[in-house]
């Protein structure tokens, strides 16, 4: 299939990698599973497939779905608009709206509907007897398993759209495989590929022409391959590498512990602190700063107090006073100001006390997505972009003890044991809080959850 763009012919085969050529128009397999590592181009493949289908004269519309609505606009919707441009089709041939989120090709009336599956009402209004749904694309499929009903939910989605559709109907599933081969989405995949009506195509950046990716992206992959081959295989090759019971298995004391000198402080602009609060459990403050010369995040110091260990519990006002003393000590020693504090969202009393006693500090609720936070800390450690100070002795100790529940790992669930995690939680809060800045320190890895 070709399109004419300003007297230039655009070949579809020039826009998708060779691994996708043979099956791009496949309607024989009702279920098609597309997996990849980073930069495997499956997202652009899905967008081109959807746009190409609605410009086909034959009546038929497309549904592109994620588990939740709030990710659609910046991901699949944006990718489809990009696909229109890449195909060279004039935009005035389309009606593109955000509310409702749809792209209609005016000459045919065929439409791409974008939706989440947050509630049973989400797919109402998409059934058109004149233009049946012939293609359903499910993006970020792991979300349907991790935060939904998994296989049951997928079967309900299929049943919703396949009714009365005897000639042409395809379900396409897109996701990056998780680390754990026993994760529910992988158990589902292993069952699906045994079906005659199912195919699976897996790609990674090595299947993509170098000119498409650029030398910097390929260099980034090679850097990680040298630093942490296991992480490389998961992140870039899309392989299930298994889950170590030790969460930060890549931590190496000889590499990741660095002391800051007065000269190092000159490369930093501010200090930010992650706070984990406990009543009988430990309360800890982990202070870090971005080193713009060395292009990394450096640990500065640590506060740690355990009411369980001492037999005496402190009140939120006591901890706020300790915070003020810790802050002032840091500022005096480094010449830097403490700017942001990211606090355990359940510790409202401590938040208010710190705001009252340190009004110059910006106090924020920590983002408490545990799995995403752990993944980001792992990347920082693997790329050697996160270092801790010798003063952060409790954090160092937890690095060797913080682990997943082995029984739940066997069931495909990655749940940290709630032990030896106070400093780790504070560090995770810090990394999540300043991620929009520190992700720029990492090589090109891509992450649609970064915003």
C-alpha positions in Angstrom: 0.0 0.0 0.0 1.3 3.4 -0.9 0.3 7.0 -0.4 1.2 10.1 -2.4 2.6 13.0 -0.4 3.4 16.2 -2.3 4.3 14.1 -5.4 6.4 11.7 -3.3 5.3 8.2 -2.9 5.3 6.9 0.8 5.7 3.2 0.9 4.2 1.5 4.0 7.1 -1.0 3.9 9.5 1.9 4.5 7.7 2.8 7.7 7.6 -0.5 9.5 10.5 -2.9 10.2 10.8 -6.0 8.0 9.7 -8.2 10.9 6.2 -6.7 10.6 5.9 -6.8 6.8 4.5 -10.3 6.3 1.6 -10.0 8.8 0.7 -6.3 8.7 -2.6 -7.0 6.9 -3.2 -10.4 8.6 -6.8 -11.0 9.4 -6.6 -14.8 9.5 -5.3 -14.7 13.1 -7.9 -13.3 15.4 -5.4 -12.8 18.2 -2.1 -11.2 17.5 0.4 -10.5 20.3 3.2 -7.9 19.9 5.9 -7.8 22.5 9.3 -6.0 22.5 12.0 -4.4 24.4 12.6 -0.7 24.3 12.6 0.9 20.8 11.1 -2.2 19.2 8.7 0.0 17.2 5.6 -1.9 18.1 3.7 1.3 19.1 4.3 2.9 15.7 3.3 -0.4 14.1 0.0 -0.3 16.0 -0.8 3.3 15.0 0.0 2.7 11.4 -2.1 -0.4 11.4 -5.1 1.5 12.8 -4.9 4.5 10.5 -4.3 2.3 7.5 -7.5 0.3 8.3 -9.8 3.3 8.6 -8.7 4.8 5.3 -9.6 1.5 3.6 -12.8 1.9 1.6 -14.3 -1.2 3.2 -16.5 -0.2 6.2 -14.9 -0.9 9.5 -13.7 1.0 12.6 -11.0 0.5 15.2 -10.9 0.6 19.0 -7.6 1.4 20.7 -7.8 0.8 24.4 -5.7 1.1 27.5 -6.7 0.1 31.0 -7.1 3.8 32.1 -8.2 6.9 30.2 -5.6 9.2 31.5 -2.7 7.8 29.5 -4.4 7.8 26.1 -3.8 11.4 24.9 0.0 11.3 25.3 0.5 7.8 24.0 -1.7 6.0 21.5 -3.7 9.1 20.4 -0.5 11.1 19.8 1.1 8.1 18.0 -1.9 7.8 15.6 -1.7 11.5 14.7 2.0 11.0 14.0 1.1 8.0 11.8 -1.2 10.2 9.7 1.7 12.6 9.1 4.1 9.7 8.3 1.7 8.3 5.8 1.4 11.7 4.1 -2.4 11.8 4.2 -3.7 15.4 4.4 -5.0 16.1 7.9 -8.1 17.8 6.4 -9.2 14.3 5.4 -9.8 13.6 9.1 -12.0 14.8 11.9 -9.8 14.6 15.0 -11.4 15.3 18.4 -10.3 15.0 22.0 -13.7 14.9 23.6 -14.7 12.3 22.6 -11.3 11.1 21.7 -11.7 9.9 18.1 -10.1 10.1 14.6 -12.6 9.7 11.7 -11.5 9.5 8.1 -14.0 11.6 6.3 -14.1 10.0 2.9 -15.1 6.6 4.5 -16.6 7.5 7.8 -14.4 4.8 9.5 -13.3 5.8 12.9 -10.6 5.1 15.5 -12.1 5.2 19.0 -9.8 5.7 21.9 -10.9 4.5 25.3 -9.9 3.2 28.7 -11.7 0.3 30.3 -12.3 2.0 33.6 -16.0 1.1 33.8 -18.6 -0.8 31.9 -19.9 2.3 30.2 -16.6 3.1 28.5 -17.4 1.2 25.3 -21.0 2.3 24.8 -21.7 4.2 21.6 -18.9 2.5 19.6 -21.1 -0.1 18.0 -22.2 1.0 14.5 -24.1 -1.5 12.4 -22.9 0.1 9.2 -19.2 0.2 10.3 -18.5 -2.6 12.7 -15.5 -2.7 14.9 -13.0 -4.9 12.9 -9.8 -4.2 14.9 -9.3 -3.8 18.7 -5.8 -2.8 19.9 -5.0 -3.2 23.6 -2.0 -1.2 24.6 0.1 -1.7 27.7 -1.6 -5.0 28.3 0.1 -5.7 31.6 -2.1 -3.0 33.2 -5.2 -5.2 32.5 -3.6 -7.9 34.6 -1.8 -5.9 37.3 -4.7 -3.5 37.9 -7.7 -5.2 36.3 -9.3 -8.6 35.9 -6.8 -10.0 33.5 -8.0 -12.8 31.2 -11.6 -12.4 32.2 -11.5 -8.7 31.3 -9.9 -9.5 27.9 -12.6 -12.0 27.1 -15.3 -9.5 28.0 -13.8 -6.9 25.7 -13.6 -9.5 22.9 -17.2 -10.5 23.4 -18.3 -6.8 23.3 -16.9 -6.1 19.9 -17.0 -9.4 18.0 -20.7 -9.8 18.1 -22.2 -9.9 14.5 -18.7 -9.6 13.0 -18.4 -12.7 10.9 -15.9 -11.6 8.2 -13.1 -9.6 9.8 -12.2 -9.2 13.4 -8.7 -9.0 15.0 -7.6 -8.4 18.6 -4.0 -7.0 18.9 -2.2 -7.0 22.2 0.9 -4.8 22.8 3.2 -4.9 25.8 6.8 -5.1 27.1 7.2 -8.4 28.9 7.7 -8.1 32.7 10.8 -9.4 34.4 8.9 -12.2 36.1 8.2 -15.1 33.7 5.5 -16.2 36.1 3.6 -12.9 35.9 -0.1 -13.4 35.0 0.3 -11.7 31.6 3.0 -14.2 30.7 0.9 -17.2 31.9 -1.9 -15.9 29.6 0.6 -15.4 26.7 1.9 -19.0 27.1 -1.7 -20.3 26.8 -2.6 -18.0 23.9 0.3 -19.0 21.6 -0.9 -22.6 21.7 -4.1 -21.5 19.8 -4.3 -21.9 16.0 -5.9 -18.4 15.7 -3.0 -16.7 17.6 0.4 -15.4 16.6 3.1 -13.7 18.6 5.8 -11.4 17.2 8.6 -10.2 19.4 11.1 -7.5 18.4 13.9 -5.5 19.9 16.0 -2.6 18.9 18.3 -4.8 16.9 15.5 -5.5 14.4 15.3 -1.7 13.7 17.5 0.1 11.1 20.2 2.1 12.9 19.2 5.2 10.9 15.8 5.1 12.5 17.1 4.9 16.1 20.2 7.0 15.9 23.7 6.1 17.2 23.0 7.6 20.7 20.1 5.3 21.4 22.1 2.2 20.4 25.1 3.4 22.4 22.8 3.7 25.4 21.8 0.1 25.1 25.4 -1.0 24.8 26.3 1.0 27.9 23.7 -0.9 30.0 24.8 -4.2 28.5 28.3 -3.6 29.9 27.1 -2.2 33.3 24.2 -4.7 34.0 23.7 -7.4 31.4 20.6 -8.7 33.3 18.9 -5.3 33.2 19.9 -4.9 29.6 18.2 -8.2 28.6 14.9 -7.1 30.2 14.9 -3.4 29.3 16.3 -3.6 25.7 15.7 -7.1 24.6 12.3 -7.6 26.3 13.2 -10.9 27.9 11.8 -12.2 31.1 15.0 -12.3 33.2 13.4 -13.6 36.4 13.2 -11.7 39.7 15.9 -11.7 42.3 14.6 -11.9 45.8 17.0 -9.1 46.6 15.4 -6.1 45.0 18.5 -4.0 44.4 20.7 -6.9 43.3 22.8 -4.4 41.2 24.0 -2.5 44.3 27.8 -2.7 44.7 29.3 -1.0 47.7 32.6 -0.4 45.9 30.8 1.4 43.1 27.7 3.0 44.6 29.1 4.5 47.8 30.8 7.9 47.3 31.6 10.6 49.8 30.9 14.2 48.7 33.7 16.8 49.1 33.3 20.6 49.3 34.3 20.7 45.6 31.4 18.3 44.8 28.9 20.6 46.5 29.9 23.3 44.0 28.4 21.1 41.2 25.0 21.0 42.9 22.2 23.6 43.1 20.0 22.3 45.9 19.3 19.4 48.3 16.0 17.4 48.3 14.9 15.0 51.0 12.8 11.8 51.0 11.0 11.1 54.2 9.5 7.8 55.5 7.6 8.1 58.7 6.9 5.4 61.3 5.2 5.4 64.7 6.9 2.5 66.3 8.8 1.7 63.1 11.7 3.9 62.0 11.4 7.4 60.7 14.2 8.4 58.2 15.2 11.4 56.2 17.4 10.6 53.1 19.1 13.7 51.6 20.3 13.8 48.0 21.4 16.3 45.4 21.9 16.3 41.7 25.6 16.6 40.7 25.4 18.4 37.3 29.1 17.9 36.6 29.3 14.1 37.2 25.7 13.8 35.8 24.3 11.7 38.7 22.4 11.9 42.0 24.6 12.0 45.1 23.6 11.0 48.6 24.5 13.7 51.2 23.4 12.5 54.7 20.8 10.6 56.6 18.6 10.9 59.7 17.3 7.7 61.3 15.3 7.1 64.5 13.5 4.0 65.5 11.0 4.1 68.4 11.0 0.3 68.4 14.8 0.1 68.9 15.0 2.9 71.5 11.8 2.1 73.3 10.7 5.7 73.1 8.4 7.0 70.4 8.6 10.6 69.2 5.7 12.8 68.2 5.3 14.5 64.8 6.4 17.8 66.4 9.5 16.1 67.8 10.3 14.7 64.4 9.7 18.2 62.8 12.2 19.7 65.2 14.7 17.0 64.3 14.0 17.7 60.6 14.7 21.4 61.2 18.0 20.6 62.9 19.0 18.1 60.1 18.1 20.7 57.4 20.1 23.5 59.0 23.1 21.2 59.5 23.0 20.1 55.9 22.8 23.7 54.7 25.7 24.8 56.9 27.9 22.0 55.8 27.2 22.1 52.1 26.3 25.8 51.4 23.1 24.5 49.6 19.5 25.1 50.4 17.0 22.3 51.1 14.2 22.9 48.6 11.8 20.0 48.2 10.8 17.4 50.8 8.8 14.3 49.7 7.0 12.7 52.6 5.2 9.5 53.0 1.6 10.4 52.0 0.1 8.8 55.1 2.1 11.1 57.4 -0.1 14.1 57.3 0.7 15.2 60.8 4.4 15.3 60.2 3.8 17.2 56.9 1.9 19.9 58.7 4.5 20.2 61.5 7.4 20.5 59.0 5.4 23.1 57.0 4.8 25.1 60.2 8.4 24.9 61.5 10.1 25.2 58.1 7.9 27.3 55.9 10.6 28.0 53.4 10.7 24.3 52.4 8.3 22.9 49.8 6.6 19.9 51.2 5.0 17.4 48.8 3.1 14.1 49.1 5.4 11.4 47.9 4.3 9.4 44.8 3.7 5.9 46.2 3.7 3.7 43.2 5.9 1.0 44.6 6.6 -1.0 41.5 7.4 2.0 39.3 9.5 3.6 42.0 11.5 0.5 42.5 12.0 0.2 38.7 13.3 3.7 38.6 15.7 3.3 41.5 17.0 0.1 39.8 17.6 1.9 36.6 19.5 4.7 38.4 21.7 2.1 40.1 22.2 0.0 37.0 23.3 3.0 35.0 25.5 4.1 37.9 23.6 7.4 38.2 22.7 7.0 41.9 25.2 7.0 44.6 24.9 7.0 48.4 27.0 8.6 51.1 29.0 6.7 53.7 26.9 8.7 56.1 23.8 6.9 54.9 24.7 3.8 56.8 21.2 2.5 57.4 20.4 2.9 53.7 23.5 0.9 52.9 22.5 -1.9 55.3 19.0 -2.1 53.7 20.4 -2.4 50.2 21.6 -5.8 51.2 18.3 -6.9 52.9 15.4 -5.3 51.0 13.7 -8.1 49.2 10.6 -9.5 47.6 8.4 -12.1 49.2 9.6 -15.4 47.7 6.3 -17.1 48.0 4.5 -14.4 46.1 7.2 -14.3 43.4 6.3 -17.9 42.7 2.7 -16.7 42.1 3.9 -14.0 39.7 3.5 -11.1 42.2 6.3 -8.7 43.0 5.6 -7.6 46.6 8.4 -6.3 48.8 8.6 -7.7 52.3 7.7 -4.9 54.7 11.0 -5.2 56.6 14.3 -3.3 56.2 12.5 -0.8 53.9 12.3 2.5 55.7 15.4 4.1 54.1 14.5 2.4 50.8 11.0 3.9 50.9 12.5 7.4 51.6 14.9 7.0 48.7 12.2 5.8 46.4 10.0 8.8 47.4 13.0 11.1 46.6 13.6 9.5 43.2 10.0 9.6 42.2 9.7 13.2 43.4 12.5 14.6 41.2 12.2 12.1 38.4 11.4 14.7 35.8 14.8 16.1 36.4 16.9 13.0 37.0 15.5 11.0 34.1 17.5 13.4 31.8 20.6 12.0 33.4 19.9 8.5 32.1 20.7 7.3 28.6 17.8 7.1 26.2 15.6 4.4 27.7 12.1 5.6 27.0 9.2 5.3 29.5 5.7 6.4 28.8 5.1 6.5 32.6 7.7 9.2 33.1 5.4 12.2 33.1 
